């Protein structure tokens, strides 16, 4: 007879030990502070990330971009005939169904800032945290700075530059970071127009980067109530035409889009599509979206025409890419 057969108590003890060990391992894997290995999908970190991005980009081209064209043909035959907010008898869709966040951040994705209005979804903060110096730009403050405050708390090498002509300073959340949070009551616009006689000083994004001595923005947050389209269009145009071939100098973009009547030229489907496709051509890919239902509730609007998007830049040489990856972008 075997040793285990002669000693059933040892068998029982072994089974009990294995049972409780499995429970401990299971609970540890579910813990809120325990994260999976973000580079577990393949070999070394950089190669794995590049491979992952390349595969995700192939899926984005196939499923998202081609799927969008199929949906356009289904509901309008061409972009100019698509109604972004149709009545019931015209179709069961909204503008946002054409622009899904079909890309996947290759790192951890986390919501930073307060729950509800004010928080944003960020990709790969664990990589940004390791930087000795990082740059955050925030346009549109409106007295609420929980997003910026949590970023500065978790990433000690970061500083944030904020701009909003409608308020006099940051929200109360940033009182603990007086030397790392910089504010000016300026507006973001398509051109620089900030002479001494101007009541509201307007700066372009390129102008601000030159003024501050920055050549790269790790996190760019924009929430400026409809002015985002025209304000960023000239920045995008510069890198598409004047500086063609050079990647956008940003790591990721958190933006609230307002394609409503106040946005004038961008409230129609064709204009919004053209703006979005320019963003895609420059290598930005949406990995998260969150509709602003607070606005719908408070205004009683039948249109959910305010939505948050988070984009990752899949071109360039920055922490989210881990190496030069110009070959990943759209061809």
N, C-alpha and C positions, 0 to 999 in steps of 0.2 A: 504493500500500500504506500502511496506517495506521502510526502511530508504534509501537504495540505489536506490530504484525506484523513491522516491521523490527527490533525489539529484543526478542527472546524472553527474553533474560536479565532484562529489567525485569519481564516478566510473571511469571516464576518467582520473582523476589525479592518482588514484590507479594503473590503467593499465600502464600509462606512467612511474610511479615509478618502477613497476615490470620489465618493459622493460629495463630501463637503469641499474637497479640492475643486471639483467641477463647478460647484455653486460659487465659490470665491472668484474663480476665473471669469465666470459669466457676469457676475456683478461688477467686477472691475472693468469689463469691456463696455458696460452700460453707463459707467460713471460719467458725469457731466464734464469732468476735467480730463478725461482720458480721450485722446484723439488717435485715430488710425494713422498708420505710417503714410504720409501724404505722397511718398515716392514709391509706394509698393507696386505700382503698375508695371515697372520694368527696371532693369539694370541700375546704372548710376543716376543721381538726381537730375543732372542736366540732360543727358540723353533720354531719360524717361520722360521728362517734361516736354522736350521737343517732339518725341514720338507721340505722346498723348495729344499734344496740340495739333499735330498734323492729322491724326486720326479724327479728332473732333472737328477740325476744319473741313475735312472731306464729308463728314456727316452733315455739317452745317450747309455746305454748298448743295448737297443732294436733297436734303429733307426740308431745309428752311427756305433757301432762296428759290429753288425750283417749286417747292410747295406754295410759296407766295405767288409766283406767276400763275400757277394753276388756279389759285383762289381768285386772283384778279380776273382771269378769263371766265370763271364761273359766275362772278357777280357783276361784271361790267364789260367784258370782252376786251377792254383796254383800261389803263389807269385813269384816263380822263373821264371815264363813264362810271367809276366806282363812287358811290355815295358813302362817305366814312361813317355816317350815323343814319342808317336807313330806317324807315318806318317798318312796321311789322310785315306788311304785305310785300316789301321789297327784299327781304332776306333776314336770316337770323345770324347776324354778325355785327361786330363793331370794328372801328379802325384798328384796335389793338390785336385783333385776330390775325392781321397780316404781318405783325411785327413781334413775333414771339421770342423769348430769350432762349434760343435753341443752342447756345454755346455753353460749355461747362468749364468753370474755373478749375485749373489743374491743382489747386491747393485748397486749403480750408476756406470756406465761405462763412462769414459771420455778420450778424446785424450789429452795427455799432451805433450807440446813441440810445435815446429813449425809445420805449415802445410807442407805437402810434406815430403821429406826424413829427418828423424831426430826425428819426433814425435812418440809417442807410446801410445797404448791403455791400460788404467789402470783400475782395478776393485776396488771399495770401498775406494777411496782416502779420503772420508769424515770420515772413521774410522781411517785411518792412521794419519790424521791431528790431532786427539785427543791425540795421544801418546806423552808422555813427552820425550821419546827417541825412535827413529826408525833408522834403518840401511838400506842404499841403496848401492848396489854394481853395478858398471858400467864398463863393459869390451868392449873396442872399442870406442874411442873418436873421432878421425879424425877431430879435430878442430871444432866440433859442439856440444854444450852442452845445447841447449835450453830445452831438456827433464829434465835434472838434475836441471837446474836453476828454472824451474817452480815448480818442486817438492819441492825444498827448500823454495821457496816463499810461497807456499800454506801449507806446513807442517813444522812449525817452530821448531818442535822437532827432525827433521830428519838431519842426516849427510850423506854424500855420499863419498864413497871410489872408485876412478877410476883408471883404469890400461890400458895402451896402450904403447907398446914399440916403435911404429912408430911415436909418437909425443912427444913433450917436456912438454905438459901441457894441461889444460882444454881449451875449447873454450872461446871466450870473454864474453859469457853470464854469466859466473860464477864469474866475477870479484867482484861482490857485496857480495860474501859469502866466504871470504878467510879463515875463521876459521871453516867452516862447510863442506868444500870441500877439500878432501885429494887426492893427485895424486902421482903415481909412474910410471915410464916408464918400467913396467914389463909386461911379457906375461902370459896369462892364458894357462895352459897346463895340461896334464894328470898326471904329476908327478912333484915333487919339484926338481929343478935343478938351483940353484941360487948362486953358489959359486962365490968367488971374481974374478975368472978367466973368468967367463962367460960374453961375450959381451951382450947377451940378457938373462936376468934373468927370468927363468920360475918358476911360482908358480902354484900349484894346488889350487882348490877352498877351499878344507879343510885346506890346509896349510895357506892360507891367512886368513881364519877365525880364526885359532889358533893364528897366528901372531898378528892379530888385537884384539884378545880377544872377539870375537863375537860367540854367539851360535845360532843366528837366523838372517836371512836376510829378511826384509820386502818386498823389491823390488829388483829383480835380473835382470839386463839388460845385454844381451850378443849380440854383433855384431862384430864377429871376422873373417869374410870372409872365412868360411869353416872349421875353426879349432874348431868350437863349438861341433862337434860330438865326437871327440876323447877326447877333454878337459873335457867335462861333463860326458863322459861315466864312467870314474873311480869314479867320485863323486856319480853317480847313482848306480854303482855296489856296492859301500860300503854300501849304505843304503838298497840295495836289498838283499845282501848276508851277509856281515860282521856284519852289524848292523840291521839285519832283524827285522821288527816289529816296529822300530822307524821311525816316519814320517820324510820326508825331512825337513830340517830346513830353509825353505823359504816359504813366503806367496804367492808370484806370480812371474812368469817368463815372461819377454818380450825378445824375441829372434828373430833374423833374421836367417833363415835357408838357407844354400847354398849347396844343393845337386847337385853340378855340378862336372865336371871332376877334378877340383882342390881339391875337397874333397875326391878323390880317392875311398876309401872303401865304402863311403856312397852315391855314385851317382847312384847306382843300386836300383831297387825297393825293393828287398828282404832285403838288408842291411838297407835301410831307414825305412822300415816297422818294422824291429826288434828294431831299436833305438826308434821309436815312441811308440811301444807297451811297451817297458821298461818304458818310461815316464808315460804311462797310468797306468801300474801296480803300480807305486810309488804314484799314486794319483793326478797327474797333469792333468788338463782338459782344452782344448782350448776353450776360449770364444770369441776370435776375431782373424781375419786374415786380412792382407792387402798386396797385391802383390806389389813388387817393380818394378813399370812400368817405373820409371826413368832409371833404369839399362837397360831394354829392349830397350827403346828409344835411349839412348846414344850409346849403343854397336851394335844395329841392330840385336841382338840375336833373333832367332825364338823361343827360349825357355824362358818362364817366370820362371826361376829356382832360383829366389831370392824372398822370401816371409817372411813377418813379422807375427809372432804368439804371442798371449798373452795367458798364462795359469794361472789358479788359482789352488792352492793346496787345495784339499778337505779333507785332513787329518791333524790331529794335533790339536793344541790349539792356535789359533791366531785370530787377529781382523776380518778377512774376514769370519771366521767360527763362531766366538762368542761362544767358548766353545769347549770341547773335542769332536771330531767327527770321531774318528777312524772307527766307525761302518759304515760310509758312503762309504768308499773307496771300490775298487773292491775286491770281495771275491775270 
